[in-house]
Structures are given as structure tokens and as C-alpha cells.
Amino acid sequence: MNAIANRLAEVQRRIEHAEQAHGRAPGSVRLLAVSKTRPPEDLLEAMWAGQRRFGESYLQEALEKIDALRDHPLEWHFIGRIQSNKTRAIAENFAWVHSVADAKHARRLNQQRPPELPPLNVCLQVMLDLEESKAGLSPDQARELAAEFTAFSRLRLRGLMTLPAPAAAFEQQRLPFRRLRQLLQELRPLAPGLDCLSMGMSDDLEAAVAEGATIVRIGTAIFGPRQRQA
Ligand SMILES: *Cc1c(COP(=O)(O)O)cnc(C)c1O
């Protein structure tokens, strides 16, 4: 086995262990391979080892890979910061967006999702640890935006995503993930289709699985250290 296949198997073992340790149903956590900065050959190695879902953060780079790999049955997830003038390319090329944090972007994605494609799956990105984390909605803003989705026929609101500041201790890692789970429960009456918690990365996937993650986004633990700043 090559290095990527080995690391992918190791990540799958970590997910299975965490599911068992925290009373989660086997197979209830899906793995999104975060392939930003990686060349298409690395994605192919992961694909040959059984991986189909890939997450990308940089639109131009992602579009090149989507084109290069278009003959393969891959599912593309956009997880990066959204710019208003880039929503059309996202709406046309991805199956999922995890990083919607602006009502204007949601409206544009809804208008621009091509009619021949299934609705775009959306997670709202929520910021739970005030200063340190990156972009995201406050819980109140997430409630407001979730309520707007009844008007978006081309989008399917699936759940919430968070990208907390790194924390070393397991119990500390769990806190923002627990808040995200509680917020999802609160939003359920507003949006009955909610079934996703996109949370957990290479260093904190166990804590995220313990708190109910349904999609973990893993880059470094599969592909090795990134070459350039991400
Ligand atoms: C880069 C990135 C990841 C993956 O991080 P790793 O620590 O490499 O596993 C997950 N989610 C988002 C939004 C990212 O930008």
C-alpha cells in the first residue's frame, strides 16, 4: 500500500474506534478527505483506496482538479471562505458547501444552482469560540438564516459546520462541538431536514465524534503535512 492509502486506513480506524468508544452507530460518521493544496495524483491514490468525497478550500485550485478528475465518480465539497463573485462557480461545480456564513451568499447560490443538478447541500458555518476562530455566523445569525431556507428551493439545508481554534485537551476540544450539536437540535423545528454536523479535523476528530459529528473533515492525517500555508 502507498502512504496515502495507509494513512487513510489509519484515519478510518480512528473513526471506528471513536464511534465505538462514544456509543455512536458504526458507519454513522462520514469521512471528507480535505485535499486543498494536493495534486490530482494524491486524490487518485485516495480514490483507489476507496475515498469518494473530497473537500476543497480554494476555488480556482478546486476547479482545476474537478476538471482534471471529471471522469471519476467523485463528490466535491466546498469548505473555504466564499467570495460573492465566486458563488456561481460554486453552485455549478459542487455537491456540498459547508461554509455558508452570509445570507447574500445563500440567496446567490440558490439563484445560480443549475436546474439540471440536484439541490445544493448546505451547511451553515457557525463561530462558537468568540475571537479566535475564523469566519462564521453567531448562533443568533444562524437561526435567522436557517429560517430563510424555506424560500430556497435550489438549496437543501443539511446542518452546521464549525472550525474552532485548536485546543490540546480533549475536554476543551469537545466544548465548541457540543455547542454546535445543541444549536442543531434547536434548529430542527425550523428545518426538519437537518441531519449533519460537519466538525472535527486531523487533531480533534475523536472529540468531534464524541459530540455527534456526522462528517469529519480530514486533511493532514490523510495526505501528510501541507506544502504551503492553508
Ligand atoms: C484545512 C481544513 C481542514 C483539514 O484540516 P487538517 O488539520 O489538515 O485535517 C478541515 N476543515 C477546513 C475548513 C479546512 O480549511
The ligand as an SDF file (V2000), in Angstrom:
LIG
                    3D

 15 15  0  0  0  0  0  0  0  0999 V2000
   -7.8070   22.5430    6.0030 C   0  0  0  0  0  0  0  0  0  0  0  0
   -9.1510   22.3300    6.5770 C   0  0  0  0  0  0  0  0  0  0  0  0
   -9.4750   21.1160    7.1960 C   0  0  0  0  0  0  0  0  0  0  0  0
   -8.4930   19.9730    7.3870 C   0  0  0  0  0  0  0  0  0  0  0  0
   -7.5650   20.2610    8.3690 O   0  0  0  0  0  0  0  0  0  0  0  0
   -6.4640   19.1730    8.8300 P   0  0  0  0  0  0  0  0  0  0  0  0
   -5.9950   19.6890   10.1260 O   0  0  0  0  0  0  0  0  0  0  0  0
   -5.4180   19.1780    7.7760 O   0  0  0  0  0  0  0  0  0  0  0  0
   -7.1310   17.8690    8.9480 O   0  0  0  0  0  0  0  0  0  0  0  0
  -10.7690   20.9680    7.6570 C   0  0  0  0  0  0  0  0  0  0  0  0
  -11.6930   21.9400    7.5230 N   0  0  0  0  0  0  0  0  0  0  0  0
  -11.4090   23.1080    6.9290 C   0  0  0  0  0  0  0  0  0  0  0  0
  -12.4850   24.1290    6.8000 C   0  0  0  0  0  0  0  0  0  0  0  0
  -10.1390   23.3390    6.4470 C   0  0  0  0  0  0  0  0  0  0  0  0
   -9.8630   24.5200    5.8780 O   0  0  0  0  0  0  0  0  0  0  0  0
  1  2  1  0
  2  3  1  0
  2 14  2  0
  3  4  1  0
  3 10  2  0
  4  5  1  0
  5  6  1  0
  6  7  2  0
  6  8  1  0
  6  9  1  0
 10 11  1  0
 11 12  2  0
 12 13  1  0
 12 14  1  0
 14 15  1  0
M  END
$$$$
